[in-house]
Each structure stands twice: as C-alpha cells, then as structure tokens.
C-alpha cells in the first residue's frame, strides 16, 4: 500500500493525464488506434472478466466499455484498486488482463507473469502495450524521457525499492524492460512461464508517437500534418518498425 502522499500524487497525475487526453487530439488518435488493436485481440467474452491493470486516467472506459478498470490507487473512474503484482482474483477467473505502460513500472516484472498464469482462464490472454526501444527511439527514450532506459539490469530481478512499496514512486520505471523480455530474454521468459504462449508481437508507432507530444507536451505538428505522418506509417511494412518503432503490442495466451 502506498503512503498518503504517494496516493495523492498519483491521483493528481491521473488528473493531469485526463486533461492532456482532453486537450491533445493527436494523443487521442494514437491511443484509440492502440485500444482498437487490443479490442480486436480480446478472447471471447465467455472466457472470463476483462480487467485493465494500471488504468491511470481511465480513458479505456470509452474505448472498451466492457472492461473493468483498476489501478494501484483507485480513482472515482476506476472499478477496482489492484496491485498488478498481487492480483485479488481466483485461479482461472479472468478472461483478459490488459496493461498499457505498466510492465516497465513494476519492481518485480516477473511477478506479473506469475500472477497472470494463475488467474487467467485457459484461453485467456495477457495483452501488453509498452515502450519499444528501437534504433530511432533509443536516444529519445535514453536522453529525452523522464524515465530510465537501462539495458544493464536483470529484467526479472527486483528493483532496489521493491521491498518498500510504501516508499516507492509507482511511476518510476525502466523503459528497456519490455524490449529485453520480448527480445534477448524472450527464451528465458518462455522457460519461466511456459503456460503463457506468446501468440502475437508487433512493433508499431514510429515518429508519430513523439510527434503527438505524449502526456507531457502539446502535439508537435498540426493535426493535418500529423494525419499525413500516420498515413505514411500505415504504408510501411511491420519490419520497418524494428528500426523506427516506439511501441510494442504483445499478446500471451494461457495454455
């Protein structure tokens, strides 16, 4: 459980992100695309409940209304207060776990996969949308982003403050973690969690992502130019985003 000051700071951050979502059409355009990709990859509704972990500002409500929203601090627009590393669900109860920009914030990333293995029903899916560190995105994530981008860590290891949840910033993160787990450490991931089969992995979002301004800046391009940039990216083969991409989308299915 976070201390009161951390809880208040988290709620304030949610509100800032809700305002950024309202003000930034380019940002909304990207996230609507990505949530559309997630919606297309959800299992049948009969598989079990759909839960988003780390819902933050809660805009998934308008994009996948059948999904229950949660975060480590419950805001009025969330359904549940949930720690992604200690899920309060019974074994096999959940049809889908959806996480946007959550994995790389976790002190114990491996614990998420262990919990997903436990709570997902057979055929249930773990769907992740995370930063992807490519040739183009590396210098931006490394030198221009507020979060770390450190490939010199064990992606399964504990973060230094993992044993002190009341003293950690829930938004501290390492953007390299997803690229490590789904790149050079993918075999290790599969060996540790063999019941979670990686069924889909896509790199996406080239320069359009930084051009959107994200949640901390205004869009860098007028919307007409931003849409033109998206149209160009839409014509690129998926392999191009291994060099140009800023995001990845991964789907694991419970065997």
ZAMARGU-4260 file (C-alpha; in steps of 0.2 Angstrom, whole numbers, plus 5000, padded with zeros to 4 digits):
<rodrens>
0) 5000/5000/5000 | 5006/5017/4996 | 5008/5031/5009 | 4996/5045/5009 | 5007/5057/5000
5) 5011/5045/4986 | 4992/5041/4984 | 4988/5060/4982 | 5002/5062/4970 | 4996/5048/4960
10) 4978/5054/4959 | 4985/5071/4954 | 4995/5063/4940 | 4979/5054/4934 | 4970/5071/4933
15) 4984/5079/4923 | 4984/5065/4911 | 4965/5066/4909 | 4967/5084/4905 | 4981/5080/4892
20) 4969/5067/4884 | 4956/5080/4883 | 4967/5094/4875 | 4978/5083/4863 | 4969/5076/4848
25) 4985/5068/4842 | 4987/5058/4858 | 4969/5053/4857 | 4971/5047/4839 | 4985/5036/4844
30) 4978/5028/4859 | 4961/5025/4851 | 4971/5015/4837 | 4980/5005/4850 | 4965/5001/4861
35) 4956/4996/4844 | 4970/4984/4842 | 4968/4977/4859 | 4949/4975/4857 | 4952/4965/4841
40) 4964/4953/4851 | 4952/4950/4866 | 4946/4932/4869 | 4928/4928/4868 | 4918/4936/4882
45) 4913/4919/4889 | 4932/4916/4894 | 4930/4927/4909 | 4931/4945/4916 | 4941/4958/4906
50) 4952/4968/4918 | 4964/4983/4914 | 4978/4985/4926 | 4985/5002/4928 | 4971/5011/4920
55) 4978/5028/4925 | 4967/5042/4919 | 4953/5029/4914 | 4950/5033/4896 | 4948/5015/4892
60) 4931/5017/4898 | 4925/5025/4882 | 4935/5013/4871 | 4932/4996/4878 | 4917/4999/4890
65) 4915/4980/4894 | 4932/4981/4903 | 4934/4984/4922 | 4947/4997/4926 | 4959/4997/4940
70) 4975/5005/4947 | 4986/5004/4962 | 4976/5019/4968 | 4958/5019/4965 | 4951/5035/4957
75) 4932/5038/4955 | 4933/5032/4937 | 4941/5015/4942 | 4931/5000/4947 | 4945/4992/4957
80) 4961/4995/4967 | 4973/4982/4962 | 4992/4979/4963 | 4997/4971/4946 | 5010/4960/4956
85) 4996/4954/4969 | 4980/4951/4959 | 4965/4948/4970 | 4957/4936/4959 | 4954/4917/4960
90) 4963/4905/4949 | 4956/4904/4931 | 4944/4918/4935 | 4950/4931/4922 | 4947/4931/4903
95) 4959/4945/4899 | 4972/4956/4908 | 4976/4972/4898 | 4991/4983/4903 | 4996/5000/4895
100) 5013/5006/4900 | 5013/4996/4916 | 5025/4982/4914 | 5040/4993/4914 | 5035/5002/4930
105) 5034/4986/4940 | 5048/4982/4953 | 5046/4964/4950 | 5041/4962/4932 | 5041/4943/4933
110) 5028/4943/4946 | 5015/4950/4934 | 5018/4934/4923 | 5017/4923/4938 | 5000/4931/4943
115) 4994/4931/4925 | 4997/4912/4924 | 4987/4909/4940 | 4972/4920/4937 | 4969/4918/4918
120) 4957/4905/4912 | 4963/4893/4899 | 4962/4903/4883 | 4963/4919/4892 | 4975/4932/4887
125) 4988/4944/4894 | 4989/4960/4882 | 5003/4972/4884 | 5006/4989/4876 | 5023/4995/4881
130) 5038/5006/4875 | 5049/4998/4862 | 5067/5003/4861 | 5072/5003/4843 | 5087/5011/4834
135) 5077/5028/4832 | 5068/5028/4849 | 5083/5023/4859 | 5091/5041/4860 | 5074/5049/4863
140) 5070/5036/4877 | 5088/5037/4884 | 5091/5056/4884 | 5075/5065/4882 | 5062/5055/4893
145) 5059/5056/4911 | 5060/5038/4914 | 5076/5027/4913 | 5081/5016/4898 | 5094/5004/4906
150) 5098/4988/4897 | 5111/4984/4911 | 5098/4976/4923 | 5091/4959/4926 | 5073/4961/4919
155) 5067/4948/4931 | 5076/4955/4946 | 5069/4966/4960 | 5071/4985/4958 | 5080/4992/4973
160) 5064/4999/4981 | 5053/4983/4978 | 5053/4978/4996 | 5047/4995/5002 | 5031/4998/4992
165) 5026/5012/5004 | 5042/5022/4999 | 5042/5020/4980 | 5036/5031/4967 | 5023/5020/4957
170) 5028/5029/4941 | 5047/5026/4942 | 5051/5014/4928 | 5064/5007/4916 | 5058/5008/4898
175) 5070/4995/4892 | 5062/4981/4902 | 5048/4976/4889 | 5061/4976/4874 | 5073/4965/4885
180) 5059/4952/4890 | 5052/4951/4872 | 5069/4952/4864 | 5085/4945/4870 | 5077/4937/4886
185) 5062/4930/4877 | 5068/4912/4879 | 5070/4915/4897 | 5053/4922/4899 | 5045/4906/4890
190) 5055/4894/4901 | 5050/4903/4917 | 5031/4904/4911 | 5028/4890/4899 | 5009/4891/4901
195) 5009/4909/4893 | 5012/4907/4875 | 5017/4922/4865 | 5004/4922/4851 | 5007/4940/4844
200) 5021/4953/4844 | 5020/4969/4834 | 5032/4984/4834 | 5022/5000/4830 | 5021/5019/4831
205) 5036/5027/4823 | 5039/5046/4823 | 5020/5049/4826 | 5022/5044/4844 | 5035/5058/4849
210) 5026/5070/4837 | 5010/5068/4847 | 5018/5076/4862 | 5013/5062/4874 | 5005/5066/4890
215) 5018/5080/4895 | 5018/5091/4879 | 5007/5098/4866 | 5007/5089/4849 | 5022/5095/4839
220) 5013/5095/4822 | 4996/5102/4817 | 4983/5089/4815 | 4983/5089/4796 | 5002/5085/4796
225) 5000/5073/4810 | 4987/5063/4800 | 4999/5064/4785 | 5013/5056/4795 | 5001/5042/4801
230) 4996/5039/4783 | 5014/5037/4779 | 5017/5025/4793 | 5002/5015/4788 | 5011/5011/4772
235) 5026/5004/4780 | 5029/4986/4782 | 5029/4980/4801 | 5048/4975/4799 | 5052/4994/4797
240) 5046/4997/4815 | 5061/4986/4821 | 5071/5001/4817 | 5058/5015/4818 | 5046/5009/4832
245) 5042/5017/4849 | 5029/5005/4855 | 5026/4986/4855 | 5010/4976/4857 | 5011/4958/4864
250) 4998/4945/4867 | 5001/4930/4878 | 4988/4916/4879 | 4985/4905/4894 | 4988/4886/4888
</rodrens>
